[in-house]
Amino acid sequence: MLRPEVSASYQELSEDVERISENPTDEREGEMEVHEDASSVILPDSELGTTAPSLRFSKTCLKNVFSVILLFIYLLLMAVAVFLVYQTISDFREKLKHPVMSVSYKEVSLYDAPGIAFYPGKARLLSCKHHYYDHIPPLINPGQPGDIECTTQRINYTDPFTNQTMKYALVVQGPRDVKKKELVFLQFHLNGTDQDFSAIDYLLFSSFQEFINSPEKAEFMKDCESSYSSWKFSGGFRTWVKMSLVKTKEEDGSETVEFKQETSVVNYIDQRTKPRSDQLFFVVFEWKDPFIQTVQDIITANPWNMIALLCGIFLALFKAADFAKLSVKWMIKIRKRHLKRSRQVMNHIN
């Protein structure tokens, strides 16, 4: 019973082989249809692959543009930093060449008594008194010798400018107590003169005590006349001189002293009974205020500030240069990566 079934299956297999051998083209067409279906399925994936690189390219382009803009900004900042370095150094050198004048004030209650050197010529000192609190009592017997309560010293010396003419000076100790408004009131008398104008010269120097202690008083007075300015006061007036002291510190550390004066002049009313041809001179010396003015040149350029500023600028330059270098490297790397992806996409398309 098995033999009829085997023969039947064998007959069906032989029929299939004969059908395949008779129609080989139909089989190939089926295979091609399968491949076409597969390709039609893969095509959307390839389209997605081509759109994704285009998006990546646009992002990379924006990043490159942004990096270039940042690079130019940092180059601009570097240029500004270089200019600041140059300007800082120039300002420092300029301040070294042109120091600034500094003025300070020191309050004192007692001054070192100044020396007042008079050059009376033919005039004669009648009286000299110290008064306080700006009060001068009325004159008693003007034109007549009175009390000389001041410390005076007479000195003869040669003119420091000609070294030929002998000069006669009467040196008087000036006021000291500025709190009590101490003043020195002097009266001079001149019998007659052949000049058209009558006046007495005087000069101020810083310390009367230095003059007293000096072994060479003539040389001391010659130095004072060479260093200090001289002034005049006229006859027939009461000249009120208010002094202020200015000390100037030089670059070598030495100190010079200068007197500033404010002068007021009041006419003297001669009430003597008999008309006279002589001249009376009245002069008052007083300190203006209790402040000694000190003037010195200071250099406002601080080297430590300049060094700190330069360090900050150079640090900024270093950071900017480092950032620029990293930006360039990053741009080159991004460019290479973009070219590599472009080649891969072109190879895939091919």
PAPAVO-261956 format. One line per field, with one value per residue (C-alpha): residue number from 1; residue in one letter; chain; z, y, x. Coordinates in Angstrom, 3 decimals, decimal comma, always signed. Last residue first. Layout:
<pts>
nr <- (NUM:...)
rest <- (a:...)
kette <- (A:...)
z <- (Z:...)
y <- (Y:...)
x <- (X:...)
</pts>
This chain:
<pts>
nr <- (350:349:348:347:346:345:344:343:342:341:340:339:338:337:336:335:334:333:332:331:330:329:328:327:326:325:324:323:322:321:320:319:318:317:316:315:314:313:312:311:310:309:308:307:306:305:304:303:302:301:300:299:298:297:296:295:294:293:292:291:290:289:288:287:286:285:284:283:282:281:280:279:278:277:276:275:274:273:272:271:270:269:268:267:266:265:264:263:262:261:260:259:258:257:256:255:254:253:252:251:250:249:248:247:246:245:244:243:242:241:240:239:238:237:236:235:234:233:232:231:230:229:228:227:226:225:224:223:222:221:220:219:218:217:216:215:214:213:212:211:210:209:208:207:206:205:204:203:202:201:200:199:198:197:196:195:194:193:192:191:190:189:188:187:186:185:184:183:182:181:180:179:178:177:176:175:174:173:172:171:170:169:168:167:166:165:164:163:162:161:160:159:158:157:156:155:154:153:152:151:150:149:148:147:146:145:144:143:142:141:140:139:138:137:136:135:134:133:132:131:130:129:128:127:126:125:124:123:122:121:120:119:118:117:116:115:114:113:112:111:110:109:108:107:106:105:104:103:102:101:100:99:98:97:96:95:94:93:92:91:90:89:88:87:86:85:84:83:82:81:80:79:78:77:76:75:74:73:72:71:70:69:68:67:66:65:64:63:62:61:60:59:58:57:56:55:54:53:52:51:50:49:48:47:46:45:44:43:42:41:40:39:38:37:36:35:34:33:32:31:30:29:28:27:26:25:24:23:22:21:20:19:18:17:16:15:14:13:12:11:10:9:8:7:6:5:4:3:2:1)
rest <- (n:i:h:n:m:v:q:r:s:r:k:l:h:r:k:r:i:k:i:m:w:k:v:s:l:k:a:f:d:a:a:k:f:l:a:l:f:i:g:c:l:l:a:i:m:n:w:p:n:a:t:i:i:d:q:v:t:q:i:f:p:d:k:w:e:f:v:v:f:f:l:q:d:s:r:p:k:t:r:q:d:i:y:n:v:v:s:t:e:q:k:f:e:v:t:e:s:g:d:e:e:k:t:k:v:l:s:m:k:v:w:t:r:f:g:g:s:f:k:w:s:s:y:s:s:e:c:d:k:m:f:e:a:k:e:p:s:n:i:f:e:q:f:s:s:f:l:l:y:d:i:a:s:f:d:q:d:t:g:n:l:h:f:q:l:f:v:l:e:k:k:k:v:d:r:p:g:q:v:v:l:a:y:k:m:t:q:n:t:f:p:d:t:y:n:i:r:q:t:t:c:e:i:d:g:p:q:g:p:n:i:l:p:p:i:h:d:y:y:h:h:k:c:s:l:l:r:a:k:g:p:y:f:a:i:g:p:a:d:y:l:s:v:e:k:y:s:v:s:m:v:p:h:k:l:k:e:r:f:d:s:i:t:q:y:v:l:f:v:a:v:a:m:l:l:l:y:i:f:l:l:i:v:s:f:v:n:k:l:c:t:k:s:f:r:l:s:p:a:t:t:g:l:e:s:d:p:l:i:v:s:s:a:d:e:h:v:e:m:e:g:e:r:e:d:t:p:n:e:s:i:r:e:v:d:e:s:l:e:q:y:s:a:s:v:e:p:r:l:m)
kette <- (A:A:A:A:A:A:A:A:A:A:A:A:A:A:A:A:A:A:A:A:A:A:A:A:A:A:A:A:A:A:A:A:A:A:A:A:A:A:A:A:A:A:A:A:A:A:A:A:A:A:A:A:A:A:A:A:A:A:A:A:A:A:A:A:A:A:A:A:A:A:A:A:A:A:A:A:A:A:A:A:A:A:A:A:A:A:A:A:A:A:A:A:A:A:A:A:A:A:A:A:A:A:A:A:A:A:A:A:A:A:A:A:A:A:A:A:A:A:A:A:A:A:A:A:A:A:A:A:A:A:A:A:A:A:A:A:A:A:A:A:A:A:A:A:A:A:A:A:A:A:A:A:A:A:A:A:A:A:A:A:A:A:A:A:A:A:A:A:A:A:A:A:A:A:A:A:A:A:A:A:A:A:A:A:A:A:A:A:A:A:A:A:A:A:A:A:A:A:A:A:A:A:A:A:A:A:A:A:A:A:A:A:A:A:A:A:A:A:A:A:A:A:A:A:A:A:A:A:A:A:A:A:A:A:A:A:A:A:A:A:A:A:A:A:A:A:A:A:A:A:A:A:A:A:A:A:A:A:A:A:A:A:A:A:A:A:A:A:A:A:A:A:A:A:A:A:A:A:A:A:A:A:A:A:A:A:A:A:A:A:A:A:A:A:A:A:A:A:A:A:A:A:A:A:A:A:A:A:A:A:A:A:A:A:A:A:A:A:A:A:A:A:A:A:A:A:A:A:A:A:A:A:A:A:A:A:A:A:A:A:A:A:A:A:A:A:A:A:A:A)
z <- (-4,618:-2,039:+0,780:-0,556:-0,788:+2,777:+4,048:+2,203:+3,693:+7,133:+6,768:+5,489:+8,479:+10,913:+9,321:+9,570:+13,191:+14,045:+12,263:+14,062:+17,414:+16,810:+15,883:+18,962:+21,197:+19,880:+20,281:+23,838:+24,694:+23,143:+25,083:+28,311:+27,783:+26,895:+29,974:+32,128:+30,480:+31,310:+34,911:+35,386:+33,808:+36,223:+39,220:+38,057:+37,497:+40,942:+42,451:+40,598:+42,047:+39,839:+41,954:+42,318:+44,992:+44,853:+48,163:+49,697:+53,442:+54,741:+58,373:+59,965:+63,029:+61,038:+59,740:+61,956:+62,830:+61,854:+62,234:+60,517:+61,150:+59,363:+60,257:+57,846:+58,587:+57,030:+60,034:+60,619:+64,293:+66,296:+65,770:+64,749:+61,785:+60,488:+59,352:+56,322:+56,642:+54,520:+54,469:+53,541:+53,143:+53,110:+52,109:+53,591:+52,087:+53,641:+51,765:+52,708:+51,463:+50,687:+47,247:+45,530:+47,327:+50,232:+50,298:+53,520:+53,443:+56,402:+56,643:+57,538:+58,096:+57,477:+58,663:+57,133:+59,050:+56,634:+56,418:+55,223:+52,914:+53,469:+51,272:+50,456:+50,070:+48,655:+50,307:+49,172:+48,269:+51,105:+53,510:+52,326:+52,759:+56,199:+57,281:+55,842:+57,987:+61,011:+60,878:+64,247:+63,807:+67,097:+66,899:+63,246:+64,005:+66,826:+64,465:+62,396:+59,042:+57,254:+56,473:+54,439:+54,845:+52,771:+54,092:+51,944:+51,012:+47,513:+45,674:+47,205:+48,894:+52,310:+55,633:+59,282:+59,005:+61,957:+62,453:+64,541:+65,132:+66,296:+66,783:+66,996:+69,158:+68,201:+71,467:+69,595:+67,191:+69,881:+68,106:+66,900:+65,152:+66,522:+64,947:+62,661:+61,802:+58,618:+57,260:+53,830:+52,506:+48,730:+47,041:+46,855:+44,087:+44,502:+48,056:+49,288:+51,979:+55,629:+58,617:+61,467:+64,175:+66,455:+68,061:+70,731:+71,114:+74,017:+72,482:+74,456:+72,898:+70,918:+69,731:+66,359:+67,941:+71,512:+72,802:+70,136:+70,976:+72,155:+69,572:+70,081:+67,677:+70,519:+71,845:+71,688:+71,402:+71,232:+69,127:+69,314:+67,629:+65,048:+62,973:+59,254:+57,317:+55,653:+57,296:+55,906:+58,144:+58,759:+60,361:+61,865:+62,507:+65,957:+65,713:+65,735:+68,722:+68,700:+65,630:+63,024:+60,140:+56,646:+53,606:+49,914:+47,339:+43,904:+41,406:+39,769:+36,030:+34,650:+36,747:+35,922:+32,205:+32,549:+34,340:+31,795:+28,923:+30,630:+31,220:+27,664:+26,139:+28,330:+27,624:+23,875:+24,176:+26,130:+23,461:+20,750:+22,787:+23,186:+19,422:+18,909:+21,432:+19,494:+16,208:+17,656:+19,058:+15,605:+14,053:+16,646:+15,982:+12,247:+12,871:+15,199:+12,649:+9,966:+12,218:+12,870:+9,129:+8,375:+11,030:+9,477:+6,028:+7,515:+8,795:+5,429:+3,574:+6,121:+6,192:+2,420:+2,804:+5,355:+3,009:+0,263:+2,237:+1,661:-2,077:-2,260:-0,593:-2,955:-5,912:-4,607:-4,230:-7,710:-9,065:-7,400:-8,924:-12,345:-11,938:-11,216:-14,249:-16,439:-15,476:-16,908:-18,516:-15,998:-13,146:-14,586:-15,247:-11,689:-10,350:-12,444:-11,294:-7,698:-8,306:-9,895:-6,987:-4,603:-6,486:-6,806:-3,135:-2,377:-4,753:-3,150:+0,363:+0,000)
y <- (+57,225:+58,638:+56,966:+58,253:+61,771:+61,542:+60,293:+63,039:+65,688:+64,175:+64,446:+68,026:+68,973:+67,327:+69,167:+72,479:+71,835:+71,073:+74,201:+76,296:+74,763:+75,467:+79,059:+79,503:+77,956:+80,411:+83,352:+82,272:+82,033:+85,435:+86,968:+85,357:+86,570:+90,088:+90,208:+89,108:+91,775:+94,415:+93,266:+93,195:+96,661:+98,042:+96,512:+97,886:+101,356:+101,352:+100,274:+103,012:+105,763:+108,850:+111,793:+113,127:+115,801:+119,329:+121,140:+124,181:+124,672:+127,502:+128,401:+129,181:+131,382:+134,324:+137,772:+138,274:+141,902:+144,683:+148,366:+151,312:+155,039:+157,481:+161,181:+163,706:+167,080:+170,385:+171,635:+173,864:+174,702:+173,428:+169,689:+168,011:+166,080:+163,849:+160,599:+158,979:+155,296:+152,599:+148,918:+146,229:+142,495:+140,686:+137,307:+136,199:+133,454:+130,635:+128,035:+124,386:+121,869:+118,274:+118,102:+118,482:+121,755:+122,308:+125,735:+127,465:+130,360:+132,714:+135,338:+138,992:+141,830:+145,223:+148,378:+151,544:+154,740:+157,560:+160,850:+159,148:+156,152:+152,449:+150,360:+146,713:+144,334:+140,823:+138,013:+135,808:+138,247:+140,617:+137,701:+136,411:+139,860:+140,109:+136,814:+137,845:+140,991:+139,017:+136,636:+134,856:+134,168:+133,744:+137,130:+136,572:+133,092:+134,560:+137,066:+134,212:+134,181:+137,310:+140,461:+143,427:+147,175:+150,329:+153,759:+156,281:+159,960:+161,152:+164,137:+163,676:+166,404:+165,258:+166,843:+166,091:+162,460:+160,793:+157,162:+155,578:+151,850:+149,719:+145,995:+143,763:+140,894:+139,484:+137,559:+134,255:+135,342:+135,732:+136,283:+139,897:+141,128:+141,723:+144,786:+145,039:+148,543:+148,381:+150,538:+149,754:+150,223:+150,428:+148,457:+144,794:+145,796:+143,208:+142,073:+145,713:+145,865:+145,542:+147,710:+146,407:+147,876:+145,531:+146,075:+144,362:+146,381:+148,606:+151,834:+154,544:+157,938:+160,501:+163,391:+163,565:+162,658:+163,901:+161,188:+159,103:+157,501:+153,894:+151,092:+148,152:+145,243:+142,733:+143,360:+146,049:+145,912:+149,240:+151,055:+154,748:+157,519:+155,659:+158,157:+158,868:+159,714:+156,305:+154,282:+150,859:+148,686:+144,957:+143,157:+139,789:+137,252:+135,976:+132,219:+132,080:+131,216:+129,684:+127,543:+126,025:+124,105:+124,490:+122,301:+123,103:+120,444:+121,406:+118,591:+117,050:+117,494:+115,195:+112,195:+112,830:+112,756:+109,498:+107,880:+109,238:+107,794:+104,390:+104,304:+105,422:+102,717:+100,023:+101,341:+101,207:+97,589:+96,788:+98,468:+96,409:+93,243:+94,139:+94,548:+91,162:+89,743:+91,170:+89,877:+86,376:+86,552:+87,447:+84,603:+82,178:+83,302:+82,773:+79,322:+78,367:+79,547:+77,458:+74,407:+74,765:+75,059:+72,003:+69,875:+70,680:+69,704:+66,547:+65,493:+66,034:+63,474:+60,675:+61,225:+60,716:+57,504:+56,186:+56,996:+54,935:+51,698:+50,473:+51,153:+49,342:+46,304:+46,363:+46,621:+43,657:+41,551:+42,531:+41,554:+38,146:+37,628:+38,598:+36,057:+33,294:+34,182:+34,086:+30,426:+29,101:+25,543:+24,476:+25,533:+23,647:+20,469:+20,524:+20,877:+17,981:+15,705:+16,517:+15,615:+12,225:+11,370:+12,066:+9,672:+6,908:+7,041:+6,760:+3,706:+1,848:+2,319:+0,000)
x <- (+27,461:+25,088:+27,005:+30,306:+28,871:+27,584:+30,936:+32,770:+30,499:+30,981:+34,755:+34,499:+32,363:+34,778:+37,702:+35,871:+34,874:+38,506:+39,738:+37,116:+38,069:+41,752:+40,987:+38,824:+41,478:+44,073:+41,724:+40,912:+44,593:+45,286:+42,409:+43,560:+47,130:+45,991:+43,733:+46,663:+48,818:+46,219:+45,865:+49,637:+49,918:+47,331:+49,091:+52,454:+50,948:+49,381:+52,684:+54,586:+52,370:+52,344:+51,216:+54,729:+54,801:+56,163:+56,201:+54,598:+54,210:+52,040:+52,486:+49,151:+48,642:+47,231:+48,278:+51,311:+51,928:+54,335:+53,393:+55,097:+55,114:+57,399:+57,577:+58,997:+60,600:+59,625:+57,709:+54,743:+54,440:+51,480:+51,894:+48,660:+50,082:+47,320:+48,961:+47,347:+46,596:+48,270:+47,346:+49,827:+49,327:+52,630:+53,986:+57,281:+59,424:+61,386:+63,424:+63,818:+66,362:+65,370:+67,028:+63,636:+62,936:+60,595:+58,981:+58,026:+55,563:+55,145:+52,449:+52,928:+50,502:+52,119:+50,396:+51,867:+51,081:+51,602:+53,517:+56,665:+56,547:+57,089:+59,386:+59,959:+62,917:+62,976:+64,887:+67,803:+70,605:+69,714:+69,631:+73,017:+74,584:+72,999:+74,554:+77,909:+77,826:+76,649:+79,585:+79,442:+75,703:+73,882:+72,121:+71,157:+69,878:+67,814:+66,196:+64,827:+63,025:+64,173:+62,230:+63,446:+63,217:+63,567:+62,578:+60,747:+60,907:+60,129:+61,607:+65,028:+67,100:+66,025:+65,160:+64,802:+63,759:+62,041:+61,141:+58,401:+58,012:+55,069:+55,597:+52,538:+51,319:+47,961:+47,604:+47,401:+50,152:+52,768:+56,103:+56,537:+59,718:+63,219:+64,786:+67,846:+69,073:+71,097:+73,931:+75,305:+78,828:+79,140:+81,923:+80,890:+78,421:+75,646:+76,359:+76,539:+79,188:+78,280:+77,400:+75,235:+73,051:+71,107:+67,724:+65,648:+62,481:+61,446:+62,714:+60,940:+60,445:+62,397:+60,217:+58,424:+55,130:+54,860:+52,560:+50,856:+47,535:+47,615:+47,957:+45,611:+45,695:+45,376:+48,866:+51,548:+55,335:+57,156:+59,751:+60,437:+62,403:+64,459:+66,417:+66,255:+69,434:+69,557:+66,836:+67,767:+65,619:+66,188:+63,279:+64,220:+61,525:+60,584:+60,055:+56,317:+54,179:+50,683:+51,222:+48,886:+50,427:+49,034:+49,598:+50,049:+50,979:+52,282:+51,988:+55,044:+55,591:+58,311:+57,308:+53,669:+54,474:+56,383:+53,436:+50,969:+53,012:+53,264:+49,523:+48,743:+50,935:+49,406:+45,909:+46,587:+47,701:+44,521:+42,361:+44,075:+43,515:+39,854:+39,557:+41,180:+38,732:+35,811:+37,221:+37,505:+33,999:+32,653:+34,633:+33,266:+29,690:+30,187:+31,636:+28,782:+26,237:+27,909:+27,966:+24,247:+23,517:+25,698:+23,956:+20,609:+21,913:+23,430:+19,912:+18,164:+20,312:+19,834:+16,070:+15,994:+17,993:+15,512:+12,590:+14,235:+14,662:+11,039:+11,067:+14,363:+12,831:+9,850:+12,208:+14,197:+11,049:+9,900:+13,300:+12,992:+9,582:+10,861:+13,620:+11,124:+8,963:+12,032:+12,810:+9,459:+10,038:+12,636:+10,429:+7,434:+9,490:+10,809:+7,234:+5,953:+8,790:+7,928:+4,204:+5,136:+7,393:+4,591:+2,191:+4,769:+5,440:+1,678:+1,160:+4,127:+2,996:+0,000)
</pts>
